[in-house]
Amino acid sequence: MSEFSTLSIENPRILLAVFLILPVLLFLFVKFKKITEKLASSQNQKNLSSLKISLFLRTLFRALALISALLALSEISFGSKKIPVHKSGSNVSFVFDISYSMLAKDAPSRLTRLDAVKIYASSLLEHLSQTSFSAVLAKGDGFTAIPETEDVLSMLNLLENLSPSLMSSGGSSLGKGIEAALNAIPQNSAKSQYIWVFTDGDETDSRLEKSLEQAAKSLVPVTIVGFGSEKEIEITAGDGKTKVKTALRAKKMQEITESVNEGYSSFSFSGRKSQVSYIDSRAKASAWQLLSQIKGKAGENEENSLSYEVKKVNRHAFFIFWTVIFLILSFVAAEFKFSAIKNKKFLSLLEKSLIFTAVFFLASCKSEKRQILEGAWEWYEGKYTQATADFLTVAHKSDEDSLAKSYAIFDLSATYFSMGELDASLKRLSQLNLDDEALSPDLRTAAFYNLGLISARKNDYETAAKNFKRAILADSKNVRAKINLELCQREITQKQAQEAQAEMQGVNEEKQTDPDMKNEIFNLIRENEGKKWRNMSDGGEKNDDVLDY
């Protein structure tokens, strides 16, 4: 595959400025001609040839610098590379072939192939409780019927209504269905992507192999599930008149998947034997083979759950580098005396300087610090997938106790935190020995600060306060840690006050609903009333003169 097969330009209009070079070159040519004429008339022939070379090289290098600058500004990308990414969760794209060939009834079940697909897919959905999914209809064209969702009912409703009448376009294009599923995948998705195609393999445009190659390049595994019998059955085409014969094209689909796997073996996942595969729905444990793709992925630990994505290589930095080099060479060419090239000492010095420059740039391109800086810049721009790839690469390549590995792990944790994956971020921070005083104070205080933020996100304010205190001890100038510590202490105080108030209310309610307390109060009231009436009767006997009204 050619490096330029993935050529793309983000800002192509900027390249129109290349045409400005032509009038500039014309102006320089006229000026150069006037200068040479004056030198020739002044009989200064000795410097004339050297001047011609200098002006020519200066003009050439500046033109090349301008072209490189324009290519850099146009955000040109070509070539591709595999980058490691941390995946959490899975998404399955169901591609349903709803062409008229799927209405054929195969013996012995006498079910239509489409009805068999409905039953088969419904049983798969029962085991995808923690997986998102989407649905694509393939009939003449590819159409995304349901975008990525976790709503099982919407998928079941679609399955009940699967029919060739859902799409008016004719023919069967499995390739366009797969391409529609690929295009529906969100950019920088943190989920592992899978495509399951339910079909009998009868296609009318032969795009299946091309679309599978595209999926293999994108590192999205595709599994084709075959339905029907290999014995041909006569059906009526979509026009309601034409009689055609259809059958399960299992052999054809197997040959296509094998061919794609052989051609794109270098793009396969680590530990994955094939990028595309074929399964017969009637085979024993066929559904288990599909579900094991996801179940196995979810059961791996974090170190082994690394997946790979193919990304276009942005050449912005490459062209910026050559812009600077060409500008420097243009100034050197303008001031350089080419008559000195004949000197052997100069040639020796030039040779040594070129070797030193080559070694310097070759060494610096592979620098771990440079890759960490690139990852930090990508994190700043919100390109978390690329940043994760850079930090993972440095973390795996660096020595166990190296400073670069510590910074890569911390940056990786910060990236996971920005993506909302708190547990993954906490796990990475636990790999750092923060009790080691030899670690950089900046790194220790930042790590403790992030631990505090993670605990606060989980509403564990006591642990968050402890981590903010440790961040302040590591660096007393950490103002943000002091502010967050104050906020955590307020939350703790407020929570304690709410708990105390809730406890008092509980005690009061308990007292009010105590039956023994009610009986004691009732007895006390009855006793006081008895005393009152006795006092009144005693008073009546002593005062006989009081009129009885």
LOLOPA-404225 format. One record per residue (C-alpha): x, y, z. Coordinates in steps of 0.1 Angstrom, whole numbers, plus 5000, padded with zeros to 4 digits. Last residue first. Layout:
site u X	v Y	w Z
...
END
This chain:
site u 4228	v 5275	w 5910
site u 4237	v 5263	w 5944
site u 4242	v 5293	w 5966
site u 4273	v 5292	w 5988
site u 4263	v 5293	w 6025
site u 4274	v 5256	w 6030
site u 4310	v 5264	w 6024
site u 4329	v 5234	w 6040
site u 4311	v 5206	w 6021
site u 4315	v 5224	w 5987
site u 4354	v 5228	w 5991
site u 4358	v 5190	w 5996
site u 4340	v 5184	w 5963
site u 4362	v 5208	w 5944
site u 4393	v 5194	w 5958
site u 4383	v 5158	w 5949
site u 4375	v 5170	w 5913
site u 4409	v 5185	w 5908
site u 4427	v 5155	w 5923
site u 4410	v 5132	w 5899
site u 4419	v 5155	w 5869
site u 4456	v 5154	w 5880
site u 4455	v 5115	w 5881
site u 4439	v 5113	w 5846
site u 4465	v 5136	w 5831
site u 4494	v 5116	w 5846
site u 4479	v 5083	w 5835
site u 4476	v 5096	w 5799
site u 4512	v 5108	w 5799
site u 4524	v 5075	w 5812
site u 4504	v 5056	w 5785
site u 4518	v 5078	w 5757
site u 4554	v 5072	w 5769
site u 4548	v 5035	w 5769
site u 4534	v 5036	w 5733
site u 4567	v 5053	w 5719
site u 4557	v 5072	w 5687
site u 4566	v 5106	w 5699
site u 4598	v 5094	w 5714
site u 4610	v 5077	w 5682
site u 4601	v 5108	w 5662
site u 4622	v 5129	w 5685
site u 4651	v 5105	w 5683
site u 4650	v 5104	w 5645
site u 4649	v 5142	w 5643
site u 4680	v 5143	w 5664
site u 4698	v 5118	w 5642
site u 4689	v 5138	w 5610
site u 4703	v 5170	w 5626
site u 4735	v 5152	w 5635
site u 4739	v 5138	w 5600
site u 4732	v 5172	w 5585
site u 4758	v 5188	w 5607
site u 4784	v 5161	w 5599
site u 4778	v 5167	w 5561
site u 4782	v 5204	w 5565
site u 4814	v 5200	w 5584
site u 4828	v 5175	w 5557
site u 4817	v 5198	w 5529
site u 4834	v 5227	w 5545
site u 4866	v 5207	w 5550
site u 4865	v 5197	w 5513
site u 4862	v 5234	w 5503
site u 4891	v 5244	w 5524
site u 4912	v 5215	w 5510
site u 4902	v 5226	w 5475
site u 4915	v 5261	w 5481
site u 4948	v 5249	w 5496
site u 4953	v 5224	w 5467
site u 4948	v 5252	w 5442
site u 4973	v 5274	w 5460
site u 5002	v 5248	w 5457
site u 5030	v 5270	w 5471
site u 5036	v 5246	w 5500
site u 5047	v 5219	w 5476
site u 5049	v 5183	w 5489
site u 5032	v 5192	w 5521
site u 5005	v 5210	w 5502
site u 4999	v 5179	w 5480
site u 4998	v 5158	w 5511
site u 4971	v 5181	w 5526
site u 4951	v 5178	w 5493
site u 4953	v 5140	w 5495
site u 4940	v 5140	w 5531
site u 4911	v 5164	w 5521
site u 4901	v 5141	w 5492
site u 4901	v 5111	w 5516
site u 4877	v 5129	w 5538
site u 4857	v 5143	w 5509
site u 4847	v 5109	w 5495
site u 4821	v 5123	w 5471
site u 4834	v 5102	w 5442
site u 4844	v 5134	w 5423
site u 4861	v 5145	w 5455
site u 4881	v 5113	w 5456
site u 4892	v 5119	w 5420
site u 4901	v 5155	w 5427
site u 4922	v 5145	w 5457
site u 4941	v 5119	w 5438
site u 4947	v 5147	w 5412
site u 4962	v 5169	w 5439
site u 4984	v 5141	w 5452
site u 4997	v 5135	w 5417
site u 5004	v 5172	w 5411
site u 5022	v 5175	w 5444
site u 5043	v 5145	w 5437
site u 5052	v 5156	w 5401
site u 5061	v 5191	w 5411
site u 5082	v 5178	w 5441
site u 5102	v 5156	w 5416
site u 5105	v 5121	w 5429
site u 5135	v 5113	w 5451
site u 5112	v 5117	w 5482
site u 5096	v 5083	w 5473
site u 5063	v 5083	w 5491
site u 5046	v 5089	w 5457
site u 5057	v 5055	w 5443
site u 5037	v 5058	w 5411
site u 5016	v 5028	w 5400
site u 4987	v 5039	w 5422
site u 4984	v 5069	w 5399
site u 4976	v 5046	w 5369
site u 4949	v 5028	w 5389
site u 4933	v 5061	w 5399
site u 4931	v 5073	w 5363
site u 4915	v 5039	w 5352
site u 4890	v 5042	w 5380
site u 4881	v 5078	w 5372
site u 4875	v 5073	w 5335
site u 4859	v 5107	w 5328
site u 4879	v 5114	w 5296
site u 4898	v 5142	w 5314
site u 4906	v 5118	w 5342
site u 4919	v 5093	w 5317
site u 4942	v 5120	w 5303
site u 4955	v 5129	w 5338
site u 4963	v 5093	w 5345
site u 4983	v 5090	w 5312
site u 5001	v 5122	w 5321
site u 5011	v 5107	w 5355
site u 5022	v 5074	w 5338
site u 5042	v 5093	w 5312
site u 5058	v 5115	w 5339
site u 5069	v 5084	w 5359
site u 5081	v 5066	w 5328
site u 5102	v 5097	w 5318
site u 5118	v 5098	w 5352
site u 5132	v 5063	w 5348
site u 5127	v 5036	w 5374
site u 5111	v 5009	w 5352
site u 5130	v 5019	w 5321
site u 5110	v 5035	w 5293
site u 5094	v 5017	w 5264
site u 5060	v 5008	w 5279
site u 5054	v 5042	w 5296
site u 5067	v 5061	w 5265
site u 5043	v 5042	w 5242
site u 5014	v 5046	w 5266
site u 5020	v 5084	w 5269
site u 5020	v 5088	w 5231
site u 4989	v 5066	w 5225
site u 4969	v 5084	w 5253
site u 4977	v 5117	w 5237
site u 4964	v 5105	w 5204
site u 4931	v 5093	w 5219
site u 4928	v 5124	w 5241
site u 4928	v 5149	w 5212
site u 4915	v 5178	w 5234
site u 4940	v 5204	w 5221
site u 4957	v 5204	w 5255
site u 4959	v 5166	w 5254
site u 4975	v 5168	w 5220
site u 5001	v 5193	w 5233
site u 5008	v 5170	w 5263
site u 5012	v 5140	w 5240
site u 5037	v 5159	w 5218
site u 5056	v 5169	w 5249
site u 5057	v 5133	w 5261
site u 5070	v 5122	w 5226
site u 5097	v 5149	w 5227
site u 5108	v 5138	w 5262
site u 5110	v 5102	w 5250
site u 5134	v 5112	w 5222
site u 5131	v 5093	w 5190
site u 5132	v 5124	w 5167
site u 5161	v 5138	w 5188
site u 5184	v 5109	w 5180
site u 5179	v 5110	w 5142
site u 5182	v 5148	w 5143
site u 5215	v 5148	w 5162
site u 5230	v 5120	w 5142
site u 5221	v 5137	w 5109
site u 5236	v 5171	w 5122
site u 5268	v 5154	w 5134
site u 5273	v 5136	w 5100
site u 5266	v 5168	w 5081
site u 5291	v 5187	w 5103
site u 5318	v 5161	w 5098
site u 5314	v 5161	w 5060
site u 5315	v 5199	w 5060
site u 5347	v 5200	w 5080
site u 5363	v 5175	w 5057
site u 5352	v 5194	w 5026
site u 5365	v 5227	w 5041
site u 5398	v 5211	w 5048
site u 5400	v 5199	w 5012
site u 5396	v 5234	w 4999
site u 5379	v 5233	w 4965
site u 5346	v 5244	w 4981
site u 5362	v 5278	w 4990
site u 5353	v 5292	w 4956
site u 5317	v 5289	w 4966
site u 5319	v 5318	w 4989
site u 5288	v 5317	w 5011
site u 5268	v 5347	w 5020
site u 5237	v 5342	w 4999
site u 5238	v 5304	w 5001
site u 5239	v 5306	w 5039
site u 5209	v 5328	w 5039
site u 5189	v 5305	w 5016
site u 5201	v 5274	w 5036
site u 5186	v 5289	w 5068
site u 5153	v 5295	w 5051
site u 5153	v 5260	w 5036
site u 5160	v 5244	w 5071
site u 5132	v 5265	w 5087
site u 5107	v 5255	w 5060
site u 5119	v 5219	w 5063
site u 5110	v 5217	w 5100
site u 5076	v 5233	w 5094
site u 5070	v 5207	w 5067
site u 5076	v 5178	w 5091
site u 5057	v 5195	w 5120
site u 5025	v 5197	w 5098
site u 5029	v 5162	w 5084
site u 4998	v 5147	w 5101
site u 5001	v 5109	w 5101
site u 4967	v 5094	w 5095
site u 4956	v 5072	w 5123
site u 4950	v 5034	w 5125
site u 4938	v 5023	w 5159
site u 4952	v 4997	w 5183
site u 4937	v 4981	w 5213
site u 4951	v 4979	w 5248
site u 4930	v 4956	w 5270
site u 4961	v 4936	w 5281
site u 4974	v 4961	w 5306
site u 4939	v 4969	w 5317
site u 4929	v 4934	w 5326
site u 4910	v 4913	w 5301
site u 4874	v 4902	w 5308
site u 4857	v 4929	w 5287
site u 4876	v 4918	w 5256
site u 4867	v 4882	w 5261
site u 4830	v 4890	w 5266
site u 4831	v 4911	w 5234
site u 4846	v 4887	w 5209
site u 4831	v 4858	w 5229
site u 4796	v 4871	w 5220
site u 4802	v 4863	w 5183
site u 4817	v 4828	w 5189
site u 4789	v 4821	w 5214
site u 4763	v 4828	w 5187
site u 4780	v 4803	w 5164
site u 4780	v 4776	w 5191
site u 4773	v 4748	w 5166
site u 4771	v 4760	w 5130
site u 4736	v 4770	w 5117
site u 4745	v 4807	w 5117
site u 4776	v 4800	w 5095
site u 4804	v 4822	w 5106
site u 4828	v 4843	w 5084
site u 4857	v 4863	w 5096
site u 4874	v 4897	w 5092
site u 4905	v 4909	w 5111
site u 4919	v 4875	w 5117
site u 4943	v 4859	w 5143
site u 4938	v 4885	w 5170
site u 4966	v 4887	w 5197
site u 4976	v 4922	w 5187
site u 4950	v 4935	w 5163
site u 4956	v 4930	w 5126
site u 4970	v 4957	w 5104
site u 5000	v 4937	w 5093
site u 4978	v 4909	w 5082
site u 4961	v 4931	w 5057
site u 4965	v 4912	w 5024
site u 4962	v 4878	w 5040
site u 4931	v 4887	w 5061
site u 4914	v 4903	w 5031
site u 4919	v 4871	w 5010
site u 4907	v 4849	w 5038
site u 4876	v 4870	w 5042
site u 4868	v 4870	w 5004
site u 4873	v 4832	w 5001
site u 4850	v 4826	w 5030
site u 4823	v 4849	w 5015
site u 4824	v 4830	w 4982
site u 4823	v 4796	w 4999
site u 4793	v 4806	w 5020
site u 4771	v 4820	w 4991
site u 4738	v 4809	w 5007
site u 4714	v 4804	w 4979
site u 4693	v 4824	w 4954
site u 4676	v 4817	w 4921
site u 4657	v 4844	w 4902
site u 4622	v 4847	w 4888
site u 4613	v 4881	w 4875
site u 4577	v 4893	w 4880
site u 4572	v 4911	w 4913
site u 4597	v 4938	w 4904
site u 4616	v 4930	w 4936
site u 4626	v 4896	w 4924
site u 4605	v 4865	w 4928
site u 4622	v 4835	w 4944
site u 4637	v 4802	w 4932
site u 4659	v 4783	w 4957
site u 4695	v 4772	w 4953
site u 4709	v 4747	w 4978
site u 4736	v 4764	w 4999
site u 4710	v 4769	w 5026
site u 4702	v 4801	w 5044
site u 4719	v 4825	w 5068
site u 4756	v 4835	w 5069
site u 4770	v 4856	w 5097
site u 4798	v 4879	w 5085
site u 4821	v 4891	w 5113
site u 4839	v 4925	w 5109
site u 4868	v 4936	w 5131
site u 4875	v 4974	w 5130
site u 4912	v 4980	w 5125
site u 4906	v 5010	w 5101
site u 4927	v 4992	w 5075
site u 4907	v 4960	w 5080
site u 4874	v 4979	w 5077
site u 4886	v 4994	w 5044
site u 4896	v 4960	w 5032
site u 4862	v 4947	w 5042
site u 4846	v 4975	w 5021
site u 4866	v 4965	w 4990
site u 4857	v 4928	w 4995
site u 4820	v 4934	w 4998
site u 4817	v 4958	w 4969
site u 4807	v 4931	w 4944
site u 4776	v 4951	w 4931
site u 4747	v 4926	w 4932
site u 4752	v 4908	w 4964
site u 4740	v 4874	w 4976
site u 4760	v 4866	w 5007
site u 4731	v 4852	w 5027
site u 4733	v 4880	w 5052
site u 4737	v 4892	w 5088
site u 4767	v 4914	w 5091
site u 4783	v 4920	w 5125
site u 4805	v 4950	w 5129
site u 4826	v 4956	w 5161
site u 4840	v 4987	w 5177
site u 4859	v 4989	w 5209
site u 4848	v 5020	w 5228
site u 4868	v 5052	w 5236
site u 4856	v 5069	w 5204
site u 4881	v 5094	w 5190
site u 4858	v 5099	w 5159
site u 4823	v 5085	w 5163
site u 4816	v 5053	w 5143
site u 4787	v 5060	w 5118
site u 4811	v 5061	w 5088
site u 4822	v 5025	w 5095
site u 4786	v 5013	w 5097
site u 4778	v 5031	w 5064
site u 4808	v 5014	w 5048
site u 4796	v 4980	w 5060
site u 4762	v 4986	w 5045
site u 4777	v 4999	w 5013
site u 4797	v 4967	w 5010
site u 4767	v 4945	w 5015
site u 4750	v 4960	w 4985
site u 4719	v 4941	w 4975
site u 4697	v 4953	w 4946
site u 4670	v 4979	w 4945
site u 4665	v 5011	w 4964
site u 4630	v 5016	w 4980
site u 4641	v 5007	w 5015
site u 4618	v 4995	w 5043
site u 4600	v 4974	w 5018
site u 4627	v 4947	w 5019
site u 4614	v 4939	w 5055
site u 4626	v 4942	w 5091
site u 4596	v 4953	w 5112
site u 4600	v 4930	w 5142
site u 4638	v 4936	w 5141
site u 4633	v 4974	w 5143
site u 4611	v 4971	w 5173
site u 4636	v 4948	w 5190
site u 4664	v 4974	w 5183
site u 4643	v 5002	w 5198
site u 4635	v 4981	w 5228
site u 4671	v 4973	w 5235
site u 4679	v 5010	w 5241
site u 4717	v 5011	w 5246
site u 4723	v 5034	w 5217
site u 4746	v 5042	w 5187
site u 4726	v 5053	w 5158
site u 4695	v 5034	w 5147
site u 4685	v 5031	w 5110
site u 4719	v 5039	w 5095
site u 4713	v 5034	w 5058
site u 4736	v 5015	w 5033
site u 4726	v 5013	w 4997
site u 4710	v 4988	w 4973
site u 4697	v 4970	w 5004
site u 4718	v 4972	w 5035
site u 4701	v 4984	w 5067
site u 4724	v 4996	w 5095
site u 4717	v 4991	w 5132
site u 4736	v 5004	w 5163
site u 4748	v 4989	w 5195
site u 4759	v 4997	w 5231
site u 4772	v 4970	w 5253
site u 4766	v 4963	w 5290
site u 4733	v 4943	w 5285
site u 4745	v 4926	w 5253
site u 4734	v 4890	w 5262
site u 4697	v 4895	w 5255
site u 4706	v 4913	w 5223
site u 4721	v 4881	w 5209
site u 4688	v 4862	w 5212
site u 4671	v 4890	w 5193
site u 4697	v 4888	w 5165
site u 4691	v 4851	w 5160
site u 4653	v 4853	w 5160
site u 4652	v 4883	w 5136
site u 4679	v 4867	w 5114
site u 4658	v 4835	w 5111
site u 4628	v 4856	w 5101
site u 4650	v 4873	w 5074
site u 4661	v 4839	w 5061
site u 4625	v 4829	w 5057
site u 4614	v 4800	w 5079
site u 4606	v 4767	w 5062
site u 4626	v 4750	w 5091
site u 4637	v 4721	w 5069
site u 4643	v 4736	w 5044
site u 4650	v 4772	w 5034
site u 4624	v 4798	w 5027
site u 4637	v 4827	w 5006
site u 4627	v 4862	w 5019
site u 4664	v 4871	w 5023
site u 4668	v 4871	w 4985
site u 4645	v 4901	w 4985
site u 4672	v 4923	w 5000
site u 4670	v 4931	w 5038
site u 4707	v 4925	w 5046
site u 4710	v 4936	w 5082
site u 4742	v 4953	w 5095
site u 4743	v 4952	w 5133
site u 4770	v 4976	w 5146
site u 4783	v 4965	w 5180
site u 4798	v 4990	w 5205
site u 4821	v 4980	w 5233
site u 4832	v 4994	w 5266
site u 4865	v 5009	w 5277
site u 4894	v 5010	w 5252
site u 4929	v 5023	w 5260
site u 4947	v 5032	w 5228
site u 4979	v 5020	w 5211
site u 4987	v 5037	w 5178
site u 4990	v 5021	w 5144
site u 5004	v 5043	w 5117
site u 4992	v 5058	w 5085
site u 5006	v 5077	w 5055
site u 4996	v 5111	w 5044
site u 4984	v 5143	w 5061
site u 4984	v 5179	w 5049
site u 4974	v 5206	w 5074
site u 4972	v 5233	w 5047
site u 4995	v 5255	w 5069
site u 5023	v 5230	w 5067
site u 5020	v 5226	w 5029
site u 5021	v 5264	w 5026
site u 5052	v 5266	w 5047
site u 5069	v 5239	w 5027
site u 5061	v 5258	w 4994
site u 5075	v 5290	w 5009
site u 5106	v 5273	w 5021
site u 5111	v 5257	w 4986
site u 5108	v 5291	w 4970
site u 5133	v 5304	w 4995
site u 5157	v 5276	w 4988
site u 5155	v 5280	w 4950
site u 5160	v 5318	w 4952
site u 5190	v 5315	w 4975
site u 5205	v 5287	w 4953
site u 5202	v 5308	w 4921
site u 5215	v 5340	w 4938
site u 5245	v 5322	w 4952
site u 5253	v 5303	w 4920
site u 5251	v 5335	w 4899
site u 5272	v 5353	w 4924
site u 5300	v 5327	w 4922
site u 5300	v 5329	w 4884
site u 5302	v 5367	w 4885
site u 5329	v 5370	w 4912
site u 5358	v 5365	w 4888
site u 5342	v 5383	w 4859
site u 5343	v 5417	w 4875
site u 5348	v 5434	w 4841
site u 5325	v 5463	w 4851
site u 5302	v 5456	w 4822
site u 5298	v 5420	w 4832
site u 5289	v 5430	w 4868
site u 5263	v 5454	w 4855
site u 5247	v 5428	w 4833
site u 5247	v 5403	w 4860
site u 5228	v 5426	w 4883
site u 5202	v 5435	w 4857
site u 5196	v 5398	w 4849
site u 5191	v 5390	w 4886
site u 5165	v 5417	w 4889
site u 5145	v 5404	w 4859
site u 5148	v 5368	w 4873
site u 5137	v 5379	w 4908
site u 5106	v 5396	w 4894
site u 5097	v 5365	w 4874
site u 5103	v 5343	w 4904
site u 5079	v 5365	w 4925
site u 5053	v 5364	w 4897
site u 5054	v 5326	w 4897
site u 5056	v 5320	w 4934
site u 5021	v 5336	w 4939
site u 5007	v 5304	w 4922
site u 5016	v 5285	w 4954
site u 4989	v 5306	w 4972
site u 4963	v 5282	w 4959
site u 4976	v 5257	w 4984
site u 4958	v 5276	w 5011
site u 4925	v 5266	w 4996
site u 4932	v 5230	w 5004
site u 4928	v 5234	w 5042
site u 4924	v 5199	w 5057
site u 4944	v 5181	w 5030
site u 4942	v 5143	w 5028
site u 4966	v 5116	w 5014
site u 4957	v 5081	w 5026
site u 4969	v 5064	w 4994
site u 5000	v 5086	w 4996
site u 5020	v 5061	w 5017
site u 5013	v 5034	w 4991
site u 5000	v 5000	w 5000
END
